[in-house]
């Protein structure tokens, strides 16, 4: 799979932009704030219907304008797909593929698989459980539409149950009969989502451990342990019996929205005890495992976006990534870097076949 071209209208700092890409490596060069990441984000929009960095579609409209358009043509398994994303202030976002609009944007997720490695990814390791759930949920949703629909339903019922709990707290009462339909749905969905997460993690770990061993030289034993209330013997009963505390807190305290994925090395939690080098190796291994499991499930190489990561990685880990590029293990690759001489030096050692673009004053120029 590869992105042939990209057209932006009033997206972030780009008034009107047309770019044609190489099937291999594409580099965006420019000073910090020039808009390199905005180009990567536009690609993310086409694949996953939203920004990778800033929530809220209105935040991506050019200043003092009222809409944006993102268009791209993809080659997916020798089939051409035109994707058009349009958003106007005060209206619903629209997404079309080959002229056919989606009734539900979620139906698009997984069609065009994508992996992004960005500086803020360190929060997957150093942040709270929500960051790790978000990483795995986003990944499984791209791999499995059934999982995505279950997750959407779960969030819908959770929101409705929490609204009911808040009302009970304000009215100082409790009606278990009103809660019962939400309890039943959330318990069932918690069990189903939990099972899919377990199955996915088993497959994911094979890829993850392989890449960590290659990067680190197998100096320690690493693991990812799925921690879920659902795995406790009496989860269904505990969920129902926790209702008085739920009313007190005005939110649901049991369910898969409380799950965590514990990252370990030699049976120690890497978040607490890992060195910076171990954390970097762990993170790159997570992302590479994501790439290869998508390739395995989807039968095509996903797009790979690298956003200013050369500042965050040391030479050893950069070398590992670039060796994979040189061996043509990846498909189409997009790199952003504020220091073009660094990227050119790295890329010149592995390939002479890449396209590069320089960004300045809200314009993009291809470098011959």
SEMARTOR-450040 format. One record per residue (C-alpha): residue in three letters; chain; y, x, z. Coordinates in steps of 0.02 Angstrom, whole numbers, padded with zeros to 5 digits. Layout:
N
('ALA' 'A' (Y X Z))
...
This chain:
368
('UNK' 'A' (00000 00000 00000))
('UNK' 'A' (00176 00060 -00035))
('UNK' 'A' (00355 -00003 -00044))
('UNK' 'A' (00425 00021 -00220))
('UNK' 'A' (00607 -00021 -00186))
('UNK' 'A' (00729 -00093 -00060))
('UNK' 'A' (00886 -00197 -00083))
('UNK' 'A' (01007 -00234 00060))
('UNK' 'A' (01157 -00351 00062))
('UNK' 'A' (01269 -00351 00215))
('UNK' 'A' (01131 -00281 00326))
('UNK' 'A' (01205 -00178 00470))
('UNK' 'A' (01322 -00048 00393))
('UNK' 'A' (01263 -00071 00213))
('UNK' 'A' (01366 -00188 00103))
('UNK' 'A' (01259 -00177 -00052))
('UNK' 'A' (01119 -00053 -00074))
('UNK' 'A' (00976 -00023 -00198))
('UNK' 'A' (00846 00113 -00170))
('UNK' 'A' (00687 00163 -00263))
('UNK' 'A' (00554 00256 -00165))
('UNK' 'A' (00418 00385 -00194))
('UNK' 'A' (00239 00330 -00160))
('UNK' 'A' (00221 00478 -00042))
('UNK' 'A' (00355 00550 00073))
('UNK' 'A' (00533 00482 00082))
('UNK' 'A' (00666 00563 00192))
('UNK' 'A' (00830 00490 00254))
('UNK' 'A' (00957 00623 00306))
('UNK' 'A' (01124 00594 00391))
('UNK' 'A' (01221 00620 00551))
('UNK' 'A' (01183 00516 00704))
('UNK' 'A' (01254 00342 00680))
('UNK' 'A' (01257 00355 00490))
('UNK' 'A' (01125 00219 00469))
('UNK' 'A' (00960 00312 00447))
('UNK' 'A' (00872 00203 00576))
('UNK' 'A' (00947 00046 00496))
('UNK' 'A' (00851 00084 00336))
('UNK' 'A' (00689 00102 00432))
('UNK' 'A' (00730 -00060 00523))
('UNK' 'A' (00754 -00152 00359))
('UNK' 'A' (00578 -00098 00308))
('UNK' 'A' (00515 -00158 00477))
('UNK' 'A' (00597 -00327 00444))
('UNK' 'A' (00505 -00346 00278))
('UNK' 'A' (00337 -00307 00359))
('UNK' 'A' (00353 -00390 00530))
('UNK' 'A' (00498 -00515 00507))
('UNK' 'A' (00608 -00437 00642))
('UNK' 'A' (00695 -00281 00703))
('UNK' 'A' (00598 -00140 00784))
('UNK' 'A' (00744 -00094 00896))
('UNK' 'A' (00870 -00233 00933))
('UNK' 'A' (00821 -00416 00962))
('UNK' 'A' (00923 -00556 00885))
('UNK' 'A' (00947 -00573 00698))
('UNK' 'A' (01135 -00602 00713))
('UNK' 'A' (01152 -00424 00781))
('UNK' 'A' (01103 -00357 00609))
('UNK' 'A' (01234 -00444 00503))
('UNK' 'A' (01372 -00329 00441))
('UNK' 'A' (01530 -00342 00546))
('UNK' 'A' (01639 -00494 00501))
('UNK' 'A' (01507 -00562 00379))
('UNK' 'A' (01397 -00715 00404))
('UNK' 'A' (01229 -00671 00324))
('UNK' 'A' (01113 -00530 00272))
('UNK' 'A' (00979 -00512 00140))
('UNK' 'A' (00835 -00387 00133))
('UNK' 'A' (00725 -00377 -00021))
('UNK' 'A' (00581 -00264 -00063))
('UNK' 'A' (00440 -00250 -00190))
('UNK' 'A' (00271 -00192 -00126))
('UNK' 'A' (00112 -00137 -00210))
('UNK' 'A' (-00032 -00203 -00104))
('UNK' 'A' (-00205 -00160 -00167))
('UNK' 'A' (-00138 -00156 -00347))
('UNK' 'A' (-00052 -00325 -00326))
('UNK' 'A' (00138 -00337 -00334))
('UNK' 'A' (00224 -00433 -00194))
('UNK' 'A' (00410 -00470 -00185))
('UNK' 'A' (00470 -00500 -00007))
('UNK' 'A' (00639 -00578 00029))
('UNK' 'A' (00711 -00598 00204))
('UNK' 'A' (00872 -00699 00223))
('UNK' 'A' (00970 -00742 00379))
('UNK' 'A' (01133 -00839 00396))
('UNK' 'A' (01225 -00863 00561))
('UNK' 'A' (01181 -01027 00645))
('UNK' 'A' (01029 -01057 00534))
('UNK' 'A' (00844 -01016 00537))
('UNK' 'A' (00786 -00854 00461))
('UNK' 'A' (00693 -00874 00295))
('UNK' 'A' (00556 -00763 00225))
('UNK' 'A' (00478 -00776 00053))
('UNK' 'A' (00335 -00684 -00029))
('UNK' 'A' (00332 -00689 -00219))
('UNK' 'A' (00451 -00837 -00215))
('UNK' 'A' (00348 -00940 -00092))
('UNK' 'A' (00433 -00974 00076))
('UNK' 'A' (00338 -00974 00239))
('UNK' 'A' (00341 -01129 00349))
('UNK' 'A' (00296 -01015 00496))
('UNK' 'A' (00358 -00834 00498))
('UNK' 'A' (00206 -00786 00603))
('UNK' 'A' (00095 -00815 00449))
('UNK' 'A' (00171 -00657 00372))
('UNK' 'A' (00118 -00542 00515))
('UNK' 'A' (-00024 -00428 00462))
('UNK' 'A' (-00001 -00444 00274))
('UNK' 'A' (00096 -00281 00262))
('UNK' 'A' (00034 -00167 00404))
('UNK' 'A' (00159 -00043 00475))
('UNK' 'A' (00162 00092 00610))
('UNK' 'A' (00325 00162 00678))
('UNK' 'A' (00348 00315 00789))
('UNK' 'A' (00519 00320 00872))
('UNK' 'A' (00603 00411 01018))
('UNK' 'A' (00599 00257 01132))
('UNK' 'A' (00409 00250 01118))
('UNK' 'A' (00400 00354 01277))
('UNK' 'A' (00427 00190 01370))
('UNK' 'A' (00250 00140 01321))
('UNK' 'A' (00192 00272 01443))
('UNK' 'A' (00335 00286 01568))
('UNK' 'A' (00387 00102 01572))
('UNK' 'A' (00313 -00050 01656))
('UNK' 'A' (00161 -00153 01609))
('UNK' 'A' (00265 -00260 01490))
('UNK' 'A' (00293 -00111 01374))
('UNK' 'A' (00107 -00074 01361))
('UNK' 'A' (00061 -00258 01337))
('UNK' 'A' (00193 -00269 01201))
('UNK' 'A' (00121 -00116 01113))
('UNK' 'A' (-00057 -00184 01113))
('UNK' 'A' (-00007 -00363 01076))
('UNK' 'A' (00098 -00309 00926))
('UNK' 'A' (-00045 -00202 00862))
('UNK' 'A' (-00180 -00335 00884))
('UNK' 'A' (-00067 -00468 00805))
('UNK' 'A' (-00054 -00363 00646))
('UNK' 'A' (-00242 -00342 00645))
('UNK' 'A' (-00293 -00520 00690))
('UNK' 'A' (-00197 -00680 00644))
('UNK' 'A' (-00311 -00781 00758))
('UNK' 'A' (-00252 -00677 00906))
('UNK' 'A' (-00070 -00700 00857))
('UNK' 'A' (-00088 -00890 00853))
('UNK' 'A' (-00173 -00891 01023))
('UNK' 'A' (-00033 -00783 01094))
('UNK' 'A' (00100 -00899 01023))
('UNK' 'A' (00014 -01050 01100))
('UNK' 'A' (-00002 -00959 01266))
('UNK' 'A' (00184 -00917 01271))
('UNK' 'A' (00227 -01098 01229))
('UNK' 'A' (00122 -01171 01370))
('UNK' 'A' (00179 -01036 01491))
('UNK' 'A' (00362 -01077 01456))
('UNK' 'A' (00330 -01263 01481))
('UNK' 'A' (00233 -01236 01643))
('UNK' 'A' (00369 -01123 01712))
('UNK' 'A' (00501 -01254 01673))
('UNK' 'A' (00398 -01382 01768))
('UNK' 'A' (00376 -01264 01916))
('UNK' 'A' (00564 -01236 01921))
('UNK' 'A' (00594 -01424 01923))
('UNK' 'A' (00468 -01448 02063))
('UNK' 'A' (00556 -01313 02164))
('UNK' 'A' (00725 -01394 02140))
('UNK' 'A' (00658 -01566 02185))
('UNK' 'A' (00553 -01497 02330))
('UNK' 'A' (00393 -01579 02271))
('UNK' 'A' (00228 -01536 02186))
('UNK' 'A' (00134 -01644 02061))
('UNK' 'A' (-00034 -01563 02021))
('UNK' 'A' (-00078 -01698 01894))
('UNK' 'A' (00073 -01652 01789))
('UNK' 'A' (00023 -01469 01795))
('UNK' 'A' (-00160 -01498 01755))
('UNK' 'A' (-00146 -01501 01562))
('UNK' 'A' (-00046 -01339 01563))
('UNK' 'A' (-00167 -01259 01686))
('UNK' 'A' (-00315 -01303 01576))
('UNK' 'A' (-00237 -01232 01418))
('UNK' 'A' (-00174 -01073 01501))
('UNK' 'A' (-00340 -01037 01586))
('UNK' 'A' (-00437 -01061 01424))
('UNK' 'A' (-00315 -00956 01322))
('UNK' 'A' (-00311 -00821 01455))
('UNK' 'A' (-00500 -00803 01443))
('UNK' 'A' (-00498 -00802 01252))
('UNK' 'A' (-00356 -00676 01238))
('UNK' 'A' (-00435 -00566 01371))
('UNK' 'A' (-00597 -00559 01272))
('UNK' 'A' (-00508 -00509 01110))
('UNK' 'A' (-00409 -00373 01201))
('UNK' 'A' (-00570 -00300 01273))
('UNK' 'A' (-00655 -00299 01102))
('UNK' 'A' (-00506 -00221 01015))
('UNK' 'A' (-00485 -00087 01147))
('UNK' 'A' (-00666 -00032 01127))
('UNK' 'A' (-00637 00002 00942))
('UNK' 'A' (-00464 00075 00970))
('UNK' 'A' (-00529 00202 01099))
('UNK' 'A' (-00643 00283 00970))
('UNK' 'A' (-00494 00328 00861))
('UNK' 'A' (-00381 00369 01008))
('UNK' 'A' (-00498 00494 01091))
('UNK' 'A' (-00535 00578 00926))
('UNK' 'A' (-00350 00612 00894))
('UNK' 'A' (-00311 00664 01072))
('UNK' 'A' (-00452 00791 01063))
('UNK' 'A' (-00384 00861 00900))
('UNK' 'A' (-00206 00876 00967))
('UNK' 'A' (-00244 00941 01142))
('UNK' 'A' (-00402 01041 01108))
('UNK' 'A' (-00504 00926 01222))
('UNK' 'A' (-00432 01003 01380))
('UNK' 'A' (-00448 00841 01479))
('UNK' 'A' (-00540 00676 01473))
('UNK' 'A' (-00422 00533 01428))
('UNK' 'A' (-00446 00347 01444))
('UNK' 'A' (-00363 00177 01427))
('UNK' 'A' (-00417 00049 01556))
('UNK' 'A' (-00378 -00135 01529))
('UNK' 'A' (-00328 -00212 01696))
('UNK' 'A' (-00330 -00402 01698))
('UNK' 'A' (-00335 -00539 01829))
('UNK' 'A' (-00449 -00633 01710))
('UNK' 'A' (-00589 -00509 01743))
('UNK' 'A' (-00595 -00559 01926))
('UNK' 'A' (-00742 -00671 01974))
('UNK' 'A' (-00640 -00823 02026))
('UNK' 'A' (-00494 -00813 01906))
('UNK' 'A' (-00498 -00997 01856))
('UNK' 'A' (-00497 -01053 02038))
('UNK' 'A' (-00366 -00924 02089))
('UNK' 'A' (-00252 -00984 01949))
('UNK' 'A' (-00253 -01163 02013))
('UNK' 'A' (-00246 -01116 02197))
('UNK' 'A' (-00092 -01007 02172))
('UNK' 'A' (00015 -01158 02129))
('UNK' 'A' (00113 -01167 02293))
('UNK' 'A' (00167 -00986 02272))
('UNK' 'A' (00207 -01021 02089))
('UNK' 'A' (00325 -01162 02140))
('UNK' 'A' (00407 -01049 02269))
('UNK' 'A' (00435 -00912 02138))
('UNK' 'A' (00471 -01038 01998))
('UNK' 'A' (00352 -00949 01880))
('UNK' 'A' (00166 -00930 01843))
('UNK' 'A' (00090 -00785 01939))
('UNK' 'A' (-00082 -00781 01857))
('UNK' 'A' (-00134 -00756 01677))
('UNK' 'A' (-00140 -00629 01536))
('UNK' 'A' (00049 -00607 01541))
('UNK' 'A' (00017 -00503 01699))
('UNK' 'A' (-00109 -00385 01618))
('UNK' 'A' (-00086 -00197 01604))
('UNK' 'A' (-00164 -00052 01510))
('UNK' 'A' (-00183 00100 01622))
('UNK' 'A' (-00172 00267 01533))
('UNK' 'A' (-00269 00408 01618))
('UNK' 'A' (-00318 00590 01601))
('UNK' 'A' (-00459 00660 01710))
('UNK' 'A' (-00457 00493 01806))
('UNK' 'A' (-00273 00514 01852))
('UNK' 'A' (-00134 00399 01790))
('UNK' 'A' (-00038 00495 01659))
('UNK' 'A' (00123 00399 01698))
('UNK' 'A' (00125 00475 01873))
('UNK' 'A' (00038 00642 01854))
('UNK' 'A' (00043 00691 01671))
('UNK' 'A' (00150 00835 01606))
('UNK' 'A' (00276 00808 01466))
('UNK' 'A' (00156 00892 01345))
('UNK' 'A' (00011 00779 01396))
('UNK' 'A' (00121 00625 01378))
('UNK' 'A' (00177 00678 01204))
('UNK' 'A' (-00003 00709 01151))
('UNK' 'A' (-00054 00541 01224))
('UNK' 'A' (00085 00450 01132))
('UNK' 'A' (00053 00530 00962))
('UNK' 'A' (-00132 00492 00984))
('UNK' 'A' (-00093 00309 01020))
('UNK' 'A' (00009 00296 00861))
('UNK' 'A' (-00117 00388 00753))
('UNK' 'A' (-00256 00278 00821))
('UNK' 'A' (-00150 00127 00775))
('UNK' 'A' (-00131 00193 00597))
('UNK' 'A' (-00316 00226 00572))
('UNK' 'A' (-00377 00062 00649))
('UNK' 'A' (-00258 -00033 00534))
('UNK' 'A' (-00326 00066 00386))
('UNK' 'A' (-00503 00022 00440))
('UNK' 'A' (-00470 -00163 00468))
('UNK' 'A' (-00351 -00196 00323))
('UNK' 'A' (-00433 -00084 00192))
('UNK' 'A' (-00265 -00004 00150))
('UNK' 'A' (-00155 00131 00226))
('UNK' 'A' (-00010 00055 00323))
('UNK' 'A' (00169 00115 00300))
('UNK' 'A' (00215 00251 00425))
('UNK' 'A' (00394 00266 00488))
('UNK' 'A' (00449 00421 00585))
('UNK' 'A' (00620 00395 00664))
('UNK' 'A' (00704 00556 00724))
('UNK' 'A' (00544 00617 00807))
('UNK' 'A' (00564 00801 00764))
('UNK' 'A' (00690 00813 00906))
('UNK' 'A' (00561 00745 01029))
('UNK' 'A' (00404 00840 00977))
('UNK' 'A' (00364 01023 00992))
('UNK' 'A' (00302 01132 00849))
('UNK' 'A' (00119 01107 00892))
('UNK' 'A' (00124 00917 00882))
('UNK' 'A' (00236 00919 00728))
('UNK' 'A' (00111 01036 00645))
('UNK' 'A' (-00031 00914 00684))
('UNK' 'A' (00063 00770 00604))
('UNK' 'A' (00115 00870 00452))
('UNK' 'A' (-00061 00935 00425))
('UNK' 'A' (-00117 00754 00409))
('UNK' 'A' (00024 00727 00282))
('UNK' 'A' (-00030 00882 00185))
('UNK' 'A' (-00210 00821 00182))
('UNK' 'A' (-00147 00654 00112))
('UNK' 'A' (-00222 00559 00258))
('UNK' 'A' (-00068 00447 00263))
('UNK' 'A' (-00003 00335 00126))
('UNK' 'A' (00183 00308 00106))
('UNK' 'A' (00289 00394 00238))
('UNK' 'A' (00472 00369 00286))
('UNK' 'A' (00559 00503 00390))
('UNK' 'A' (00734 00500 00465))
('UNK' 'A' (00814 00661 00527))
('UNK' 'A' (00991 00715 00574))
('UNK' 'A' (00950 00894 00525))
('UNK' 'A' (00897 00898 00341))
('UNK' 'A' (00867 01086 00340))
('UNK' 'A' (00732 01064 00473))
('UNK' 'A' (00639 00927 00379))
('UNK' 'A' (00652 01020 00214))
('UNK' 'A' (00580 01176 00292))
('UNK' 'A' (00435 01079 00369))
('UNK' 'A' (00399 00980 00210))
('UNK' 'A' (00415 01131 00095))
('UNK' 'A' (00266 01208 00185))
('UNK' 'A' (00152 01061 00146))
('UNK' 'A' (00216 00977 -00013))
('UNK' 'A' (00347 00988 -00148))
('UNK' 'A' (00325 00805 -00192))
('UNK' 'A' (00447 00702 -00089))
('UNK' 'A' (00607 00603 -00112))
('UNK' 'A' (00759 00626 -00003))
('UNK' 'A' (00916 00525 00025))
('UNK' 'A' (01077 00572 00112))
('UNK' 'A' (01179 00441 00205))
('UNK' 'A' (01366 00456 00230))
('UNK' 'A' (01511 00334 00242))
('UNK' 'A' (01394 00184 00229))
('UNK' 'A' (01325 00241 00061))
('UNK' 'A' (01157 00317 00016))
('UNK' 'A' (01133 00449 -00120))
('UNK' 'A' (00968 00515 -00183))
('UNK' 'A' (00957 00705 -00180))
('UNK' 'A' (00889 00784 -00338))
